[in-house]
Amino acid sequence: MLAVTILGNNSALPAYDRHPTSQLVTLDDHIFLVDCGEGTQVQLSKYKIRWGRINHIFISHLHGDHYFGLPGLVNSMGLLHREHELHLYAPAPLKEILDLQLQAAATVLPYQLHFHPLEKEGVLIKTDRYKVTCFPTKHRIACWGFRFDQVKAPRRVNPEKAIRHEVPASFYDRLKQGEDYTTKSGELISNEWVTDPAPKPQSYAYSADTLYDEELIDRVRGVDILYHETTYLKDLNDRASSRFHSTTTQAASIAQKAGVGRLLIGHFSSKYDKLEVFEEEAREVFPNTDLALEGVTFKV
């Protein structure tokens, strides 16, 4: 299962009860935090997200609306007696910023914080279940997008067949990974007898802040869900370009050319109090577009 939960969808200035960028990516049993704008930990609490399940945080770039919430979150995790490791992937200068803040407050975290500097395009994490890669985007400072791919989707348990063959529910997770079951009497229950083939591996791409850039197309091609910023409506194309941001129709064009399944748009400028027009403009080019509304979970 792959899903994206929006915690913040605004650009630099919080406005109209919208918060700076932050979102959660759920991939099977793993939760990843992508960007951590101001107020992220408040949003995590509001939507009843269990912080302890977040073991990997990805920061796209060092504009404040994408990481100002991180120092507070890292500190709060310590106050909540976190003990297991936390991995942080971000532009290299962020380590010095965090170290300085922790040192100034004489804070010693009760858990190990591993910092992984983003220096080149490539694989950040790869397991037998999923892979996370990063790629550069064209913004005013160094900025990175992230792609999450299932390596192998789990098989689907057929409950009726499993019950018929007396496979206990406690073994279902192992069935999903392709294991056979042996009964107490020694009879081998083939996995294929009680499961259905796995669906196509799922994928999600977060393109971060960027101006219109067709180099993104190959990097996000064919993903089930693409998040692409739309800071401005289409009439402000020149302003978007000068500020290294994108418009509604530009994001939709990337989605269309990349052949993605669904487009989420966000990073809205605070000059707009209403968002419906963003969706309308993007859908003129790419119909399967949705606003990245806070508190909403989008599932593949």
N, C-alpha and C positions, 0 to 999 in steps of 0.2 A: 504494500500500500504506500502511495506517495501523496502527500498533502502539503499545502502551504497555508499558514495562518498569518494574517496581516496584523501586526502590532502598531505600526506607524506608517502613514502614507503621504505625509506632507514633505515639503522641501525645508529650507533653512529655518523659517520662522514658524513655531507652533501657532495655529490659528483655527478658529471655527471648530474647536474640539478635535482637531486633527493633530497628530504627533509626528515628529521627525521619523525618518525611515528606520524600520526594524521589522523582521519577520522570522517565523519559525518554519523550518522544513522538516517534515516527518517522513522518514523513509523506513518502512517496516517498523522495527522497534527502536529506531534511533531518532533523536531530535537534535537538529542543528540550528543555532542562532545565526542569522545573517544580518549584519549591521546592528548597531545598538545606539540609536539616537537618544537624546534626552528624554527621560520618562519611560524607558523600556522596562525597568523593573516594576514600575507602577502598573504598566500594561500587563506584564506577566502575572501579577497578582490579581488584577481585575478579571482576567480571563482564566484564572485558576490553573495556570501552567506550573507543573512541578519543576522547579529550577534544578533540582538534583539530577534530572535526566539529561540536562544539557552538558555535554562533555566536549563539544567542539563549537567555537565561535569564529565567524569569518567577518572581517572588517574590510570593506571594499576600498576605502581611501580616507584621508585624514581631514576632510571637511567636517566641522563639528556636528552637523546634523546626522552624521553617520557613525559617530563614536563617542560623543560626549556622555552618553549614559553608561559607558563601559566601566570607568573607574568605580562608580557607585555600585554597579552590579557585582564586580569582582570583590569589592569590600563586603557587600551584603552576604555573598556566598560564604565568606569567612565567618561573619557574625552568626550565620546559621549553622556553623560547625561542619561545613563541608570537609570531607576528608579525601575523596577520590580526585584523581588528576583532572585538570582542565587544559585543553589545548586551544591556543589562540593563533589564528592565521591572519596576518595584517602587514601593511607596509612597515619596514624596519624601524622608522623613527618612533613608532608607537611604543616600543619597548622602553625607550628612555623616558618617555612621558609617564608611563605607568610606574616605572621604578622611582621616579622623582616624587610622584604623589604618595606612593606607599612609604618611602623614606621620610618625607616631610611629616607624615602622621605617625611615624614609628610603628607602622603596621606590619605584622608578620602573619602572612596567610597560613592557615592550618592545613592547606593542601598544596600540591605541586602545580604551579602554573608553567606550562611549556609554551614558549613563544616560537612560532614558525614564521620567519620573514618571507613576504611575498616578493620574489625577485625575478622569476621568469615563468612563462606559460608552461603548464604541465600538470601532472598528477600530484595532488596534495595528500590524498588518502585512498588506499585501495585495499579492500578486504574481499573475501569470497562472496559477499552479499552486495556490496556497493562500491562506487568509485566517485571521488570528488576531484574535479579539476578546476584550474583557474585560467583566465585569459584576460589580456589587457583591453581596456576600453579607452576611448578618446575623450578625455576630460581635461580640465584646466591644470590638474596635478595628476600624479601617477594614480591610476584607478584600475580596479580589477573586478571582473565578473566571475561568477562561479556556476559550475554545472554539476548536477547531482544525477548519477545514473545507477539504476539497479544493474548489478552484474548478472544476477540470475534470480528471477522471480520465484518465490516458493510455489510448490504444487498446491492444488486446492483439494482439501479433504472432502470426500463425499460422505456426510454423516450417516446416511442410510446404509451404505455399503460397509462403513466402518463398524456400525452396530451389528450388522448381520454377521460379520466376521469376528465379533467380540473383541474389537480393538478398543482399549480404554481411552477416554478423552484425554487423560494425562499424557498420552503418547502422540497426540495430534500434531504438536509442534515438530516432532521428529519425522512424522509422515510428510509434513510440508517440505522438509529438506531431502526427501527421497529415500528415507530409511524403510526397510522391511520390518515387519513385526513378527516376533515369535511367541506363540501362545504358551501357556503354562504346560501344556501337554507336548510341546516341542514342534507343533505345526507351524510352518513358515507361511506367513500371510504376505504375499507380494505387494509392494507399494502400489503398483499399477491397478491392483484389484480394488483399492479403496480410495484412490485419489484421481483427480483429473489433471491434465497437463497444465503447466504453469502458463499464465498469460504473458504477453509480450513484456519484456522489461520496461519499466517506466523511467521517465527522465524529466528534469526541471532545470531551467537556466535562469539565472538572475543576472541581468546585464548591467546593473549598477548605473551610475551617472555617465552619460555619454552624449555626444552630438550624433547626428545621423551618420552612420558608418556601416557601409555594406560589407566591410571585413567581418562584421559580426555574423553574417549570414551562415557561413560554414561552421562557425563555432557553436551555433545554437540550432543548427539544422535538424528538423524532425523531432524536437523535444515535444513532450506531451503538453507542457505548460511553459510559456516564456513570460517572464516579468521584464517589462521595458519601461523606462521612465518616460513620462509625458509632462514635463514641467509647464508647457504652454500649449494653448490652442493653436490651430494652424495659421491664424492670421499673424502670429508673432514669430514666424519662421526666422527672420533676420535676428531678432533678439535671442532666440534659442541658440542659433549658431554662434553668435558673439559671446555667449555665456557658456558654451560647451554643453548645451542641453538639447532636448528633442521635443518635437510637437506630437500631437495625436496621430496625424496622418503619417508622419515619419516612422513612428513606432509600429503602426499597423502595416506599413510597407515592408519593414524588416520581417515581421511575422509572416506576411504573405509569401515573400520571396524565400524564406527559410522553411516553409511548409510545416509550421508548428501546429499543434492541435488546438491550443487555446492561448489567448493573450491576456495578461493582466497588466493594467496600466496604473501608475502611481507617481509619487514625487511631485505632487501638485503644488504650483506656486501659490503663495499666500494671498496673491492679488485676486484669487477666485474664491468666492464663498459658496458657489454651487458647482457641482461636479457632473451633472447629467450631460452637459454639452461635450465633455471629454469623451464619454462613452459613445455618444451619437456620432461625433466626427470620426473616431477610430473605426466604428462599425461600418462606415461608408466604404472603407477600404478592406477591412478584415472583420467580417460579421461576428466571429466567435471571440469577441472582446468583452471583458468585464472590468469594472472599476475595482481596484484593490482596496476594498473598504475595510476599515479597522474592525477587528473582532470576527471577521468572516474567514472560514477555512474552505479552501478550494481543493477538491480532491480530483485525482485522475480517474 
